[in-house]
Protein backbone atom coordinates (compact mmCIF):
# COMPACT_ATOMS: atom_id res chain seq x y z
CA UNK A 1 0.00 0.00 0.00
CA UNK A 2 2.90 2.34 0.63
CA UNK A 3 4.13 2.03 -2.97
CA UNK A 4 0.79 3.21 -4.36
CA UNK A 5 0.93 6.30 -2.18
CA UNK A 6 4.52 7.21 -3.12
CA UNK A 7 3.94 7.39 -6.89
CA UNK A 8 1.24 10.13 -6.82
CA UNK A 9 3.23 12.13 -4.29
CA UNK A 10 6.34 11.86 -6.45
CA UNK A 11 4.41 13.00 -9.58
CA UNK A 12 2.87 15.96 -7.73
CA UNK A 13 6.31 16.96 -6.46
CA UNK A 14 7.69 16.99 -10.01
CA UNK A 15 4.75 19.06 -11.32
CA UNK A 16 5.02 21.65 -8.55
CA UNK A 17 8.80 21.88 -8.89
CA UNK A 18 8.40 22.80 -12.55
CA UNK A 19 5.73 25.42 -11.85
CA UNK A 20 7.72 27.33 -9.23
CA UNK A 21 10.72 27.72 -11.51
CA UNK A 22 8.85 29.58 -14.29
CA UNK A 23 6.76 32.10 -12.31
CA UNK A 24 7.71 35.78 -12.67
CA UNK A 25 7.34 38.13 -9.77
CA UNK A 26 5.38 41.23 -10.75
CA UNK A 27 6.37 44.28 -8.69
CA UNK A 28 3.58 45.70 -6.55
CA UNK A 29 2.13 49.01 -7.71
CA UNK A 30 2.11 51.80 -5.15
CA UNK A 31 -1.30 53.27 -6.01
CA UNK A 32 -0.86 56.23 -3.66
CA UNK A 33 2.44 57.14 -5.33
CA UNK A 34 0.95 56.82 -8.83
CA UNK A 35 -2.05 58.97 -7.78
CA UNK A 36 0.23 61.63 -6.37
CA UNK A 37 2.37 61.73 -9.52
CA UNK A 38 -0.74 62.00 -11.75
CA UNK A 39 -2.15 64.86 -9.71
CA UNK A 40 1.17 66.73 -9.55
CA UNK A 41 1.41 66.59 -13.35
CA UNK A 42 -2.25 67.55 -13.88
CA UNK A 43 -2.74 70.32 -11.29
CA UNK A 44 -0.62 73.07 -12.91
CA UNK A 45 -2.34 72.54 -16.25
CA UNK A 46 -5.77 73.30 -14.75
CA UNK A 47 -4.85 76.75 -13.48
CA UNK A 48 -6.14 79.55 -15.68
CA UNK A 49 -9.31 80.84 -17.32
CA UNK A 50 -11.50 78.39 -19.24
CA UNK A 51 -14.54 78.99 -21.43
CA UNK A 52 -17.30 76.38 -21.22
CA UNK A 53 -17.52 76.21 -25.02
CA UNK A 54 -20.04 73.39 -25.29
CA UNK A 55 -22.25 71.95 -22.58
CA UNK A 56 -24.18 68.88 -23.75
CA UNK A 57 -27.24 68.14 -21.62
CA UNK A 58 -29.22 64.91 -21.99
CA UNK A 59 -32.95 65.14 -21.43
CA UNK A 60 -34.04 62.94 -18.52
CA UNK A 61 -37.75 62.21 -18.49
CA UNK A 62 -39.30 62.96 -15.12
CA UNK A 63 -36.25 64.82 -13.76
CA UNK A 64 -37.61 67.54 -11.48
CA UNK A 65 -34.61 69.82 -11.77
CA UNK A 66 -34.66 69.78 -15.60
CA UNK A 67 -38.39 70.56 -15.63
CA UNK A 68 -37.66 73.76 -13.70
CA UNK A 69 -35.57 75.25 -16.54
CA UNK A 70 -37.31 73.63 -18.63
CA UNK A 71 -35.19 71.15 -20.59
CA UNK A 72 -37.53 69.17 -22.86
CA UNK A 73 -34.99 67.52 -25.23
CA UNK A 74 -31.26 66.94 -25.51
CA UNK A 75 -29.73 70.42 -25.51
CA UNK A 76 -26.39 72.00 -26.39
CA UNK A 77 -25.32 75.28 -24.76
CA UNK A 78 -22.56 77.25 -26.53
CA UNK A 79 -20.17 79.49 -24.55
CA UNK A 80 -22.28 79.06 -21.43
CA UNK A 81 -19.87 80.47 -18.83
CA UNK A 82 -16.27 81.28 -17.95
CA UNK A 83 -14.42 79.41 -15.22
CA UNK A 84 -11.27 80.69 -13.54
CA UNK A 85 -9.31 78.04 -11.62
CA UNK A 86 -6.51 78.53 -9.09
CA UNK A 87 -5.07 76.42 -6.25
CA UNK A 88 -7.20 76.74 -3.11
CA UNK A 89 -5.92 79.39 -0.69
CA UNK A 90 -7.89 78.01 2.22
CA UNK A 91 -7.67 74.23 2.31
CA UNK A 92 -10.60 72.26 3.66
CA UNK A 93 -8.37 69.55 5.12
CA UNK A 94 -6.29 69.96 8.23
CA UNK A 95 -3.27 68.40 6.51
CA UNK A 96 -2.82 68.75 2.74
CA UNK A 97 -2.54 65.54 0.73
CA UNK A 98 -0.78 65.74 -2.64
CA UNK A 99 -3.01 62.94 -3.94
CA UNK A 100 -6.05 65.21 -3.63
CA UNK A 101 -5.23 68.76 -4.78
CA UNK A 102 -7.83 71.39 -3.94
CA UNK A 103 -8.89 74.19 -6.27
CA UNK A 104 -11.12 77.23 -6.05
CA UNK A 105 -12.13 79.86 -8.51
CA UNK A 106 -15.02 81.75 -9.99
CA UNK A 107 -17.73 80.80 -12.42
CA UNK A 108 -18.96 83.79 -14.43
CA UNK A 109 -22.47 83.25 -15.81
CA UNK A 110 -24.86 85.95 -17.12
CA UNK A 111 -22.76 88.73 -15.51
CA UNK A 112 -22.95 86.97 -12.13
CA UNK A 113 -19.83 85.58 -10.48
CA UNK A 114 -19.99 82.51 -8.22
CA UNK A 115 -17.16 81.17 -6.09
CA UNK A 116 -16.53 77.47 -6.80
CA UNK A 117 -14.49 74.70 -5.22
CA UNK A 118 -13.40 71.20 -6.20
CA UNK A 119 -10.95 68.55 -5.11
CA UNK A 120 -9.33 66.23 -7.65
CA UNK A 121 -8.94 62.50 -7.22
CA UNK A 122 -7.00 60.33 -9.63
CA UNK A 123 -9.34 58.20 -11.75
CA UNK A 124 -8.88 54.49 -10.87
CA UNK A 125 -8.63 53.45 -14.53
CA UNK A 126 -5.73 55.86 -15.07
CA UNK A 127 -3.96 54.67 -11.90
CA UNK A 128 -4.33 50.95 -12.60
CA UNK A 129 -4.40 50.68 -16.40
CA UNK A 130 -2.74 53.99 -17.47
CA UNK A 131 -5.76 54.85 -19.64
CA UNK A 132 -9.10 56.60 -19.29
CA UNK A 133 -9.91 59.93 -17.65
CA UNK A 134 -7.25 61.51 -15.49
CA UNK A 135 -9.33 62.61 -12.52
CA UNK A 136 -12.69 62.77 -10.78
CA UNK A 137 -14.19 65.76 -8.96
CA UNK A 138 -17.41 67.42 -7.81
CA UNK A 139 -18.00 71.05 -8.79
CA UNK A 140 -19.66 72.98 -5.99
CA UNK A 141 -20.16 76.58 -4.92
CA UNK A 142 -17.78 77.90 -2.27
CA UNK A 143 -19.87 80.30 -0.23
CA UNK A 144 -19.24 80.76 3.49
CA UNK A 145 -21.33 78.47 5.66
CA UNK A 146 -24.66 79.99 6.62
CA UNK A 147 -28.01 80.99 5.23
CA UNK A 148 -28.26 82.85 1.96
CA UNK A 149 -30.78 83.34 -0.80
CA UNK A 150 -29.90 81.51 -4.01
CA UNK A 151 -30.02 83.76 -7.05
CA UNK A 152 -31.97 82.63 -10.15
CA UNK A 153 -28.74 82.28 -12.18
CA UNK A 154 -27.22 79.90 -9.63
CA UNK A 155 -30.49 77.98 -9.43
CA UNK A 156 -30.39 77.61 -13.23
CA UNK A 157 -26.85 76.17 -13.08
CA UNK A 158 -27.95 73.71 -10.38
CA UNK A 159 -31.09 72.67 -12.27
CA UNK A 160 -29.01 72.26 -15.41
CA UNK A 161 -26.77 69.89 -13.47
CA UNK A 162 -23.57 71.87 -13.88
CA UNK A 163 -23.18 72.69 -10.18
CA UNK A 164 -23.44 69.94 -7.62
CA UNK A 165 -22.48 67.16 -10.02
CA UNK A 166 -19.60 64.70 -10.23
CA UNK A 167 -17.37 64.69 -13.30
CA UNK A 168 -14.51 62.83 -14.83
CA UNK A 169 -11.83 65.10 -16.27
CA UNK A 170 -9.54 64.66 -19.25
CA UNK A 171 -7.01 67.20 -20.50
CA UNK A 172 -6.16 66.88 -24.18
CA UNK A 173 -2.36 66.65 -24.56
CA UNK A 174 -0.79 69.58 -26.36
CA UNK A 175 -4.08 71.46 -26.69
CA UNK A 176 -5.82 74.05 -24.53
CA UNK A 177 -8.84 71.74 -24.22
CA UNK A 178 -10.36 69.96 -21.25
CA UNK A 179 -13.31 67.53 -21.34
CA UNK A 180 -15.62 66.87 -18.41
CA UNK A 181 -18.10 64.00 -18.45
CA UNK A 182 -21.01 64.22 -16.03
CA UNK A 183 -21.47 61.13 -13.90
CA UNK A 184 -24.87 61.48 -12.31
CA UNK A 185 -27.15 64.19 -13.72
CA UNK A 186 -28.14 65.68 -17.05
CA UNK A 187 -24.82 67.24 -18.07
CA UNK A 188 -23.33 64.68 -20.39
CA UNK A 189 -20.20 66.40 -21.61
CA UNK A 190 -18.54 69.79 -21.17
CA UNK A 191 -15.81 71.00 -23.51
CA UNK A 192 -13.68 73.76 -21.99
CA UNK A 193 -11.05 75.81 -23.83
CA UNK A 194 -8.30 77.90 -22.24
N, C-alpha and C positions, 0 to 999 in steps of 0.2 A: 504494500500500500504506500510505502514511503517513496518508491520510485515513480509512481503516478503523480504524486504531489510535486516532486522536484522538477519534472519536465515543464509544466506550465509556469512555475516560478522562474525557471531559467529563461524561458522565452519572453516573459514579461520584462525581466531584467535587461535583456538584449534590446527590446523595443524601446524601453525608457532611456537607456544609455544613448541610443542614437538620437532620440528627440532632444535631449538636453544639450547636445553638442551643436545643434544647428540654430538654436533660438537666439535672436538678436535682442539686445536690451535697448528699448526706446527711452531716451531721456525724458524725464517728467517735465511738463510745461508749467512754468510758474505763471498762472493766469493773472495774478495781481501785478506782476512785473510787466506782462504784455499789455494789460489794461492801462497801466501808468504810462508806458511808452507811447501807446496810441493816443492817449489824451494829451500828452505833452507835444506831440507832433500836430495834433488837430487844433488845439486851443488858440494858438496865435493866428491861425488862418481865419478864425471866426470874427475876430475883432475888426470893426469897421461899420460902415453904413451899407445896408442891403435894401434893395427894392423888392417887394413881393410882386414880381412881374406877373405870375399866373397863379391863381388859387383855384384849383379844381374841387368842386363840391359835388358829392353824390347825393341825389335825392333819396331820403329814407322815409318810406311811407309810415305814417303814424308818429313820426318824431316830433314831439311837442316843440322843442326849441327851433326846429326848422320852420314849423308852421307860424311861428311868431314873426318871421322876417317878411314875407313868406317865401320859402324855397319850394317850388312845385315841380321842378325837373332838375336833372343834372345841370349845373351852372358853372361857368368860368368867369372869374373876376380878373380883369387886367389892371396892373399897377394899383393894387388895392391899398397898400400902405408902405411906409418906410420904417425899417427897423435898424436901430443903432445898437451895437453890441460892444461891451467892454467887460474886462474882468470885474467881478463883484468887489466893491470896496468894503462892504460890511458882510462878512461871511456868516452864514446861518449855522455853521458847525463850530463847536468849541475848538476843535483842532483840525486844520485843513488836511485834506487827503488828496494827493496828486492824482489818484484814480478818478476822482469826481470833481473836476473843476467847476467853479460856480461863476455865472455870468449875470450881469444886469444890463439894463439899457432902457431905451424908450421906443415905443411903437407910436408912430405918427399916423393918424387916420382921421380924415375929414377935418383937418386943422386942430384936432385934439391930440394931445400927447399923453401917453400912458406909460408909467414905469413898469417894466417887465423883469422877470427873473427866471432863470432855468439853471439846472445842474446837469452836466453831461455824465453819461455812463457808457462805457464801451459796450458795443453790441456783441452779444455772445458769439454770433456767427463769425464776426471779424476776429475775435480773440482766439477761437478754437480752429476755424477753417481758413483764416486769412482772406475771407471774401464776404460780401454782403455790406450792409450799411455800417458806417463807422461808429455811430453813437445813438443813444436813446435819450430823450429828455421830455419834460412837460413844461409847456409855456404857460406862465401864470403872471398875473399882475403883481406888482411889488409895492402896494400901498402899506402905510403903517397900520398896525393892528388897531381895530376899533370900528365903530359904526361910520358909515358914509353912504351917501346916496349914489347909486350907479347911474352914470349918464347914459342917454340913449345910444350913443356911439359905442360905448363899451358893451352895452347889452347886445347890440348888433353883433359885435365880434364874438361874444360868448355864444349867442344863438347860432351863428354861422359855424361855430366849432373851432375857430382859430385859437381863442384863449381857453385855457382849461383842458387842453387835449394833450395826449401823448404822441410823440413823433419819433420816427427814425430819421437820421440825418446822414447825408452823403455829400461830401464836397467833391466836385469834379476836378481831377488833377489838371493843373496847368490852365484852368479857366476860372474866371470870377463867378462861378455858378455853384449854388448849393441847392440840394433837393431835400425837402421834407416829405415824409409820407405819414399821413394821419393813421393812428392805430385804433381809435375807438369811436370817433364820431364822423360827421359828414365830410370833413375836409379830407380829401383823398390824396392830393399832391399839391405841394407848394414849390414853385420855382423861384428862387431868390437870386438876384444879380448884384454884385458889388459895384 
